[in-house]
Amino acid sequence: MLNDREKLILHFCCTITIAKLTGLPHRDTIVEKMISDIRKERCRSLSEEDVISLLDEINEEMLVGKNMFKHLIDERKHITGKEIRNITGERPNKNTNWSDMR
């Protein structure tokens, strides 16, 4: 079972993701209200100060993580067929002339 801190992290990530993906107008105000309601309904042991501190920590980690994800994505943009086989265990299909289908 998740503790209240973990619950808040989960609900915050879901809330912010849905808000961004749906293009929710006035997103910041609505997300702030939703997080306040989530704290009251699902994370009662956390004070408002705890939530502020936790969200600051999440924000800091997201900024650092952004650079990590950029590096990981850039690294994978240049993967060769041989490297794909090493990652997935499958051989890339290089037979593009369909001669084996006759």
Buried (B, 14 or more C-beta within 10 A) or exposed (E): EEEBBEBBBBBBEEBBEEBEEEEBEEBEEEBEEBBEEBBEEBBEEBEEEBBEEBBEEBEEEEEEEEEEEEEEEEEEEEEEEEEBEEEEEEEEEEEEEEEEEE
